[in-house]
């Protein structure tokens, strides 16, 4: 729980016993438990609301798709038809004018890569 190991939990329990004492420790544990329970209820409620909203959006989209597939459904708007007509056909060929960096990618290498120069052997330290 919370990424704590058994040893760490034991240390926290001993510290809580020393700081709060045996009289106040049960009250503090009850308060902590109640706070965690309230936090869990709040997050579960928020999670439920988010799931309900997501489900309603999915339901709306499915309903719109079902309506558009029915005969007599409204036609595709003319603007969408015109846009689809403009984009129909094969894409234009890639040139340096319409593809940034294409000229650098098409440069042929000047030859095989040269091996790195060998370093001279290390000189042993002089002892005097």
C-alpha positions in Angstrom: 0.0 0.0 0.0 1.4 3.4 -1.1 4.7 1.6 -2.1 5.7 1.0 1.5 7.3 -2.3 2.6 6.6 -4.1 5.8 9.6 -2.6 7.6 8.6 0.9 6.7 5.1 0.3 7.9 6.4 -1.0 11.3 8.6 2.2 11.6 5.6 4.5 10.9 3.5 2.6 13.4 6.2 2.9 16.1 6.6 6.6 15.4 2.8 7.1 15.6 2.7 5.3 18.9 5.5 7.4 20.3 4.2 10.7 19.0 0.5 10.2 19.8 0.7 7.9 22.8 -1.5 4.9 23.5 -4.5 7.0 24.5 -4.8 9.2 21.3 -3.6 6.6 18.8 -7.0 4.8 18.4 -8.8 8.1 17.8 -6.2 9.2 15.2 -6.6 5.8 13.4 -10.4 6.2 13.3 -10.1 9.7 12.0 -7.6 8.6 9.3 -9.8 5.7 8.3 -12.9 7.9 8.0 -10.9 10.4 5.9 -9.7 7.7 3.6 -13.2 6.3 3.3 -14.7 9.8 2.4 -11.9 10.3 -0.1 -12.7 7.0 -1.8 -16.4 7.8 -1.9 -15.6 11.2 -3.5 -13.3 9.7 -6.2 -15.8 6.9 -6.9 -18.5 9.5 -7.4 -16.3 11.5 -9.8 -15.4 8.3 -11.6 -19.1 7.5 -12.0 -19.8 10.9 -13.4 -17.0 10.7 -15.9 -18.1 7.3 -17.1 -21.7 8.5 -17.4 -20.6 11.5 -19.5 -18.4 9.3 -21.7 -21.2 6.8 -22.2 -23.6 9.6 -23.2 -21.2 11.0 -25.8 -20.8 7.5 -27.2 -24.5 7.1 -27.3 -25.0 10.4 -29.1 -22.3 9.5 -31.7 -23.9 6.1 -32.3 -27.3 7.7 -32.7 -25.9 10.2 -35.2 -24.3 7.4 -37.2 -27.5 5.3 -37.2 -29.5 8.3 -38.4 -27.1 9.0 -41.2 -27.3 5.4 -42.5 -31.1 5.4 -42.7 -32.7 6.1 -46.1 -33.9 9.7 -46.4 -31.2 10.9 -44.1 -29.8 14.4 -44.8 -27.2 14.4 -47.5 -23.6 15.3 -47.0 -23.2 19.1 -46.9 -22.0 20.6 -50.2 -18.9 22.0 -48.6 -17.8 18.5 -47.6 -18.4 17.2 -51.1 -16.3 20.0 -52.6 -13.5 19.4 -50.1 -13.5 15.7 -50.9 -13.4 16.4 -54.7 -10.4 18.7 -54.2 -8.4 16.0 -52.3 -9.4 13.1 -54.6 -6.6 11.6 -56.7 -3.0 10.7 -56.0 -0.9 12.9 -53.8 1.6 15.3 -55.6 5.2 14.1 -56.0 7.6 14.9 -53.2 9.9 17.8 -54.2 12.2 20.0 -52.2 9.6 22.8 -52.5 6.8 20.9 -50.8 8.7 18.7 -48.3 11.0 20.5 -45.9 14.4 18.8 -45.5 14.0 16.6 -48.6 17.1 18.2 -50.3 19.3 17.3 -47.3 17.9 13.8 -47.1 18.6 13.1 -50.8 22.3 14.2 -50.7 24.5 11.3 -51.7 27.4 10.5 -49.4 30.9 11.5 -50.6 32.3 8.0 -50.3 32.7 5.3 -47.8 33.1 6.5 -44.2 36.7 6.8 -43.1 37.8 4.9 -40.0 38.6 7.0 -37.0 42.3 7.8 -36.6 44.2 5.5 -34.2 45.5 7.2 -31.1 49.2 6.7 -30.3 49.8 4.2 -27.4 49.8 5.8 -24.0 53.1 6.9 -22.6 54.0 5.1 -19.3 54.5 7.5 -16.5 58.1 8.3 -15.6 59.4 7.3 -12.3 62.4 9.1 -10.9 
